Amino acid sequence: MKKINSKRLFFANNAGKIYIETYGCQMNFGDSEVVLSILKNHGWEITQLPTEADLILVNTCAIRDNAELRVWGRLKELKFYKKKNPALIIGVIGCMAERLKEKLVEKEKAVDIVVGPDAYRDIQKLVALAAHGKLAINTLLSREETYAEIAPVRLDKNGVSAFVSIMRGCNNFCSYCVVPYTRGIERSRPHDTIINEVKELMLNGYKEVTLLGQNVNSYKDNEIGFPQLLEMVANLAPNLRVRFSTSHPKDLSDDVINIIAKTPNLCKAIHLPAQSGSTRMLELMNRKYTREWYLERIATIKRVVPNCSVTTDIIAGFCSETLEDHLDTISLMKEAGSDFAYMYKYSMRPDTKAHKTMTDDVSEDEKTRRLNEIIATQSALSLESNKRDIGQVFEVLVEGESKRSNLRMYGRSSQNKVVVFDRLETQVGDYVMVKITSCTGATLLGELV
């Protein structure tokens, strides 16, 4: 048993200051806001400085090996904080906690508590156990937990845009993906709790919400499906921007596309991960659609919502991927013409179907070469997409000062593109009209109209 530190006991019983770091997807950032809300209700005070903290939580991602390596590196760094403050409690939460469980405590002696994504309600109890020198681990997955009634502590400093989780878990079991094993099965929040959360955000001055789920198209609350939920949220106020992420290509319905087309404040942007352009690879990945299906969805989006941007995910070097498969991906990218993409080398993840039944047989050098070609292709597509916007006028929601100059502001268009323009009299949270005058591959530059 660990030696009991009286200062630890004090903080476990009376709370202190908490610092949290978040790695990975938007879902993780949403979870961090839920965790902070739970701890705040127990009397904890949030700090932005790890040196001030009595409790440090690291919210982790397990989707790729690189994501976990970053966390291991950070945990080694956090040991130095513990040397200066022996009473400090360090916790690992989220997907990596769910995957590795007690191994985190065994391998990295700095870790005191381990909490999976469905066990956040127990976090205060686990802190108390750790303070008493006891094993503090809860990684039980739930079939019901959605944290529906918990009002998240918003981490977005500009107070303009917020994430709203509408569901948790995933039932798709793509052969490369660890998410169903770290986040459990799919379950949807009651729609009234989502509506109430968005209303509260509006009362607090927020102008934009992003509805989050591993596969938002699968949302279901009795008779309310995702198309109905989108309409309900968008109809709350005409000046409330509504986004969503992520859509699975097999489930993106015509109903959703048509609602986006007819509803002005539903943002004209869809994230539609392709992962590969080869039907053979898509079958091995258990994606449940073909190359032809994906391209048909893209064609439908462009026909029904001509001004809609489409972004995607691409994996390079999945098990048994041939040069022909890779070239199919390059050609699909060019045909789909995505505005932006998240691009990765394949990383074998434990417990997945690929790990159990396939061989990671594409060399690292070849994965890197293919990824570089994918990145070069997307860079050209992004630049081409932005060049098409030159001369057009877009409504932009102002989010903050430009990083390069406080004389300029930035925001995003409905198409989720970053737009930078001269400040003049604009304020964070304003809607402004901006004419695009030039661009880079990543940013649109313009002037106020």
N, C-alpha and C positions, 0 to 999 in steps of 0.2 A: 504494500500500500504506500502511496506517495505521502510524504511528510505534509501535514496540514499547516497551511499558512493562515494566521489569524486575519490578516488583511483580506485574503481571498474570501474567508467566511463572511466578513463584513460586507463585501461587495455582492456576494451571492444572496445575502438576506436583505440588504438595503439598496442594492443596485449602485451603479457607478456610471462610467462613461464607456460607450461602445463605438468602435470604429469598424466599418465593413468595407471589404473590397470585393468586386464582382467581376468574374471572368465569363466569357461566352456570349450566349444569345440574349435577345430581348426578354425571353421568358425568365432568365436568371435575374436580370435587372428588376423585373416585376416582382420576383420572389424576394429579393433583398428588401424591397419596399414593404412587403408583408412582414418579414422578419423584424424589421425596425419598428413597425407598428405594434407587434406583439410585445417586444421588449420595452418599448416606450410605455405601454400600459402597465408594465411591472416596475416603472420608475427609472428606467435607464435613460441617460442623456446622450444624445448623438454628438460625436465629435468628428471633425474632418482631419484630425491629426493622430496618427497611430501612437505617437509618443505620449499622448494624454490618456490613452485608453486603458481601461481595466479589463476589457473584453474585446478581443479582435476576432472577427469572423471573416473567413475567406469563402466566398460563394463560388463554386467550381463548375467547370465544364469537363465532360468526358468524351466529347464527340470525336476528338482526334488525339493522337499521342502527343503532339506538340502542345495542346492545351493543358494536358496533365503535367508535362515537363515544366511548363511555366509556373504551375502551382507548386511543384516540388522545389523549384528554385526559390520561389517567394517564401516558402515555409522555412527554408534554411536561413534566409535573411531575417525572418521574424524571431529567430532564436536570440539575436542580439538585443531585441527589445526585452526579451524575457530575462536576459542576464542583468539588465539595468533595473528591471522591475519583476522580481521573482513571484509577486502576487498575480501577475498578468495571466489571464486565461485565454488560450488560443483555440478556436474551433474551426473545423472544416465542415461546410454545409454544401448541399446541392448534389449534382450528379456524380462527381468523383467520390463524395462521401458514400453515396448509395452503392457505387461499384466496388469500392475497396474496403469499406467498413473498418473493422478493427486493425487492418493492415496499416492504416494511416497512423494509428497510435504506436504500433509496434515499430514501424520504420522510421517515423519522425517523432522523436521524443518531445518535441515542442508542442505537439497536438494534445489537447485535453478533452475536447468533445468532438463527436462526429454525428452529424444530423442529416438524414436524407430529406428529399423534397416534400415528403408527406408527413414529416414529424415536427414541423416548426412550432406547433402549439406547445410542445414539450420542452422548448429550448430553455426556459427559465429553470425548470426542474433539473435539466441536464447540467446547467451551469452550477447549480447548488451541489449536485453530486460530485462534479469535478473539484469544486472548492473543498469538499470533504475528502479529497484524495481517492474517490471511487471512479470506476469505469463509467463513462458517460457517453453511451452510444445508443442511438435509435435510428434504424434505417428501415423500419417496417413500411411497406408500401400499402396504400389504401385504395379501395374501390369507390370511395365516396368523397374523400377530402377535396374541396375546391377553394377553401378559405373565402367562401362567398361573402360572408358578412363582415370581413375584416377590411377596414379602410386603410389602404396603404399609406405610408409616409412617403411623400413624393420627393424623389432625389433630383428631379429636373430643376435646375436652379433658375431657369428663365420663366417658369410658371406659365408656359404657353402650350406645351405638348405633353401628353401623358399616355402611358401604356395601361390598357385595361385587359386583364386576362379573362377570357370567356370560357376557357376549358383547360384541362390538364391531361397529360398522358398521350399515348399514341397506340393505335391498333394495327398499324400498317406493316410492321416488322420487315422493313427493307433489310436486305441481307447484310449490308455494311453498317447498319446503324444500331447504336447502343441505347437510344432513347427509350424504347418500350421497357427495357430492363432497368433503367435508372429512374424513369418517371411514371412507370406503371401504365395501366390501361386507360383508355379514353373515358373521360367523364366531363359533362358540361355543367356550367353554373346555371342556376335558375335565371331566366331572362330578366325578371324584375330586379334582381340584385345588380345586374349589369346596368340596367337603365338608371337605377338609383345612384350608382357610383358615378356614371357620366353626368347626371344632373348635379351632383355635388361638385364635380370638377368645374362645371360651367359656373356654378355659384361662386367658385373661388377664382374665376377669371380665365380658366383654360380655354383655348380656342381650337384645340385639335386633340383627338384621341385616336389611338391605334389599337384595334381589337386584336388580341394575341391568342394564338393556339398553335400546337404542332401541326394541325390540319384543320383550319377554321371551317372549311367546307363541311366537316363532319358534325358541326355543332347541332345539338338537338335537345330541346327542352319541351317535352310533350309534343304539341303541334307546331311549336316554333322552331323552324330550321334556320340556317344561316341567312338565306335571302330575306326572310321576315325580320330577323334580328337587325340586319343591316338597315333596312327601311325604318325600323322603329328608332334606332339610334340617330340616323340621319334626320328624321322628322322632328327631333327634339328642338332643333333651332337651325335656321337656314345659314347662320354664320359659324356653325360648328363644323370644322373639317373632320371627316371620318376616313381613317385608313384601316387596313387589316393585313395580317401576315400570320401564317404562311398558307398558301393554297397548294393542294396536291393536284397535279394535272389530271389524274384520273377522276377527281371529284369536282372540278371547276365546272359548274353548270351554266347553261344558257340563262337561267333565271338571274344568277349573280351578275353576269355580264350585262344583261338588259337593265338591271336595277342601277348599275354604275352609269350606264349611258343616259338614263332619264333623270338621275338625281344629281343636281349641280354640286352639292357639298360632299358627295362621295368622291374622294380623290381618284383621279384618273391614273392609277398606278396599280399594277398587279405583280406580286412576286411569285413566279411560277418555276420552281426548280426543275430543270431538265435532267441533270446529273450526267447523262450521256446522250449522244445522238445515234447510238447503235441499238437497234431493237434486240439483238442478241445480248448485249450488255444489260439493257433494261430488264430483260427477263431474268438474267442471273442476279441482278440487284433486287428482284422481286418488287419492281415498281408498278406492275399491273397496268401498264400502257405501252404502246409502241411509239416508234419515231413518228409514224404517220398520224397517230392520235394527238401527239404533242403539237405537231405543226398545224393540225386542223384547229386546235384550241387557239393557237396564236393567230391564225387567219380569221377566226371568228371574232376575237378581240379587236383586231385591226379593222374589221368590217363594221362592227357594231359601235365601237368606241375608237374612232380614228385617231384621237389625240391622246390615247392611253399609252403610257410607258410600260414596258415589261422588263423585269429583271429576273435573274436566274441563278442557279448554283450549278457548278460543273466539277466533276471528280475526274482527275487524271490518273490512269494506271490501275484501275480496278482489276481484280483477279482475272487472269487470262486475256486481258485486253490486247488485241492485236493492233498493228499499225493501221489496218483497214478500219477497225472499230474507232480508233482515235480520229482518223480522217472523217469518219461519219459524224463525229462530234463537231469537228471544225466546220463541216458543211452545214450542219444543223444550226450552229451559232450564226453563220452568215445568212441563212435563210430566215431564221427567226428574228434576227436583227435586234437582239436585246440591248437595252440602254446601259445596263450595268450587270456585272456578274461577280459572285463570290466563287473563287476558284481554288481548288486544293489538290494536293497529291493524296492518293488513297492511303489510309492508315488502318491496318488491321486492328479491330477492336475485339477484346475478349468477350465471350458469351454470345456473339452474334452468329448468324447462320454461316456467314462467310468464314468465320474463325473455325467453325466446327466441320465444315464440309468442303472448303475451297483452299487453294494455295495462293499465297501472295507472291506471284511469280514474275511480276514486272520489276526489273531492277530499279534501284533508286535513281541511278543516272538517267535511265530511260523515262521514269516518271517525271524527273525534273525537266528533261528536254521537252516532253509533251506538254507539261504545265506551262513552260515558257512560251510555247507556240499558242496555247490557249489564251494566255495573258496578252500576247501580242495581237491576236485576233480580236479579243474584246476591247483592247485599247483603241484599235482602229475603228471598231463599231461605235464605241462611246464618243469618240471625237466626231465621227460622221453624224451621229445623232444630235450632238450639241450644235454642230454647224448648221443643221437644218433649222435650229431655233433662232438663229441670228435674224434680226428684223422683226420677230414676233413679239407680242406683248403678253405677259403672264401676270396673273394675280399671285403675289408672294406674301406669305405670312412671315413677318419679321421675327427672327429668333434671337438675334444678338449682334454684337460688334464683330466685324471681321477680325480674324486673328492677326492679320498683317497691319491693320491700321484702324484706329478708333474713329477715323473720319469716314469709314465705310461700314455698312451694315450687311448682314447676310440673312437669308431666309430660304424657304423652299417653295417651289411651285407645286401645283396640284399633282404634277407628274413626279414629285419627290426629287427634283433636281435642285442642287444648291445654287442660289443666285446671289451674287455680290453686287452692291450698288452704292452710290454716294449717300451719305447719311442724311444730309439736309435736316428736316424737322421730324424724321421718323422715329418712332419708339418701338421697343420690344412689344409684340402683340398686335401691332398694326397690320392691316391688310393694305398693300400698296400695289400699284400697277407698274411694272418694270418692262421697258423695251430692251431686248437683248442686243448688244452691240458687238460683242466678241465672246470668245470662249476658250477654255482649255479642254482637255479630255475629261476632266472631273468637275468643272465649274462653269456656270454661265455668268457673264459679266454684262451689266446693263446700266441703264439710267432711268430714273423715275419719270413717269409720264404725268 
